[in-house]
Amino acid sequence: MADKKPRIVIVGAGFGGVKLARLFAGEDVEVTLVDRHNFHLFQPLLYQVSTAVLSTDEIAYPIRTFFRDNKNVKFFMAKAQGVDQNRKVLLTNHGEIPYDYLVLSAGATTNFFGMDRVEKNSFGMKTLQEAIHIRNHVLHMFERADKREDDETERRRMLTFVVVGGGPTGIEEAGAISELIGIQKKEFHQLDFNEVSIKLIEATPNVLPMMAPNLRDYTVEVLRRKGVDVMLDTQVVDYDGNTLKLKDGSEIPTKTVIWAAGVKAVPFIANCGSEVDRAGRIVVNEKLQVKGSNTVFAIGDCAHFQHGTERPLPTVAPVATQQAKTAFDNIMKLIRGENDLETFHYKDLGAMATIGRGKAVVNRTKINPQMTGFIAWCAWMFVHLIRLAGAHANVTVAIKWTWNLLSGTRLGRIITNIEL
């Protein structure tokens, strides 16, 4: 028993979880990586699957392939359900997994802020299935509208596409839909594209709150040139699948609402026996340990890191990967019997968002504090390419982006699993 290796259990194979497992892969420990899916998902490019730019296998990578040469890392495909900290076991739908050290990196899910009908009738943008569903639905709306020659009201409802949320996901989705519509216009000869409408709704006075004011203004200007109706200071209160209701009493007839207005922790986190915040994120200290335990850590979107401000850190990949390194260092120190744990310090690397083909905004870089337009789009493209998992994805995505830039076409406009 004396030579038994420490058991590290990591919940979630997102950016933080995979980074952490890779760090432990070279150590004398036993690692179990738990996820309900057998693939790692590159979430920043989900919107490109939803708008027929990329295919699913270009943003998803088999988890086991990451660790084919690391025999101390085991993948366990299951749904995490809770944690018994007294017994030191992770509870899953396929049994219990004992641990010596546990790291929660379970990510986040869409936050509909208690609006049940909005949740039921709109589309989230957090999973591969949701992105495919959006692609199928948007393309199908054009096919259905093409058949409704005598019903302008219903056609307009089908051809009105609403994106809620003015963060990077909402901006990128709205811009990509506008370009998809430009492609559809060349092929649906009988449709009147004056009936097509794209709306971006943001509850606050500004889009992209992490960006400088001039970059926000540039983003709104580009979107409006693309035909997107940007509605600021506008709050959604209800949606029944046919009509979106706003707080000011106005209504938008539409069959498509894509929700990118906020995130919350996955429900599993509430069953881990530790304090959570209003968004369900588990509260951690400066060492990334959950309150009341020195063997349970949390990183990424499911963690609320208290760092001296009223707001938690942004739910972006760099936070998760940087926290993974600190969690790794601290767990290794505990294994060695050391108590001088590292304090996590987030290094803000800046922010970027693409507004469409050849257009993007980049805030705070080493080369230039701000970039817009084509050079910003090239920077955005480079950063995302080097972060993709798998050489095949790097090559095929680069080819598709170049082809899309030069030709403006999207060959992935395939409808599947639609009832006619």
Phi, psi and omega in degrees: 000335184294330183263015179293132182285144176299140181260117179253123176246127180243126180257112178111124182253042172277202183299314181291315182297315179293317177302315182295316179298322178294323178294319180285343185301333181263009183252166181273064180222164173255123183247133172239118179259121186249130175205150180283344177246155180266017181225152171269131185254130175272085188300326181303340181252014176302321182298333180284333171289319183292341180243021170068024175276313183241163176263164185297321184287352178273346177237005177235139186224131182302129182297317183298332180294327176304323192242026182297335180257009182241095186289346179271001177249120180247137175261135181233107183276109183196166176261116178292136184241338181173177179227132171257097185290333179293319180269351181058056176225144170269131180264128178228171177286357176237032175107182182263146177237113179287150180218156166261324175224135183238134176237121178268116179223049192277357176079201185222167176231173183292139179255112178263008174054041174079005180270094188297319182288327175296316179298320182291324192252354180251174183254130170277175181222050182241344185233163178296320180298320179295319179297317178296319180299317178298314180302311180301314184294311182299314179296322181292329178300322177292319179297319180290317180297328181295340180267344186265067186293331187256007185231085182295322181300315181289324177299313180298323178296319179290330186259016173255119185244120184247128174247125181254122180120121184258024172277187181305318181298313180295317179299312183293321179294314180297316178296320181291323178295320180299322179285326175298320179296323177299326177288316180300326182300329181284344188243339177260084190289335183271345181282143173269107186283359168290344178274352180275138181220138173238129180234134173247119184251129178229130186287337182259174181288350186224147167274167175043067184300339181278354184263161174292152183306320181293330177287325175297315180298318178299317180299312180297319179299315180296316179299317181293325175295331178279359178094010180273128176276104182271116184248104180265163182052040184234125183246137176273139178239338182195155175204124184256008182099348179231330183223125177267124181257136182252162185297329181281003178096349180282163183227150177235111176291121181197149173255005183225111172234119178255120189261114178228039191258005179162163179227161173216165180294154176295149185305329181307326184299328180293344182258022183260000175078023180225167183294139177234160178267190184297331179268012177080005180281142183281133184280130179238159177272189184290347176265000181076017175271143176288156183296133176087005181215140174255005180242357178245125181242160174219140182220162174078208188295337183272359184249139172255103180272117181276105187238032173088004176238168181285338184254142175289170178295155180296151180272074181230160185301319181301326177298312183297316183289324176292321177293327178301318179295318179293318178299318178300311181301317184289321178294319178296324177295317179296320178299324180277359179084017180267147183247352182275075185288154180284142172267135182282132175232120182277131175257110182285115182267005181099182182221155178211154176207140176264140182256353182153192184296114177076011181228131178201171173230139178228131183244125174065088173235165179292326182283316185210131181298336179214145174217147175222167173074216187292319181295324176293321178296320178297319178296316178300315181298316181297313181299317182287326178296317183287343180268347179294145179271129175098131181297325181298321180293317179304315184289309185293321179293317178300318179295315181295318179296320179294316179297318179296321179296317185280322187255335183072017181253158177224112184273356181271022182277068184251130178261126177229154175056045176244131176277126181272000000 
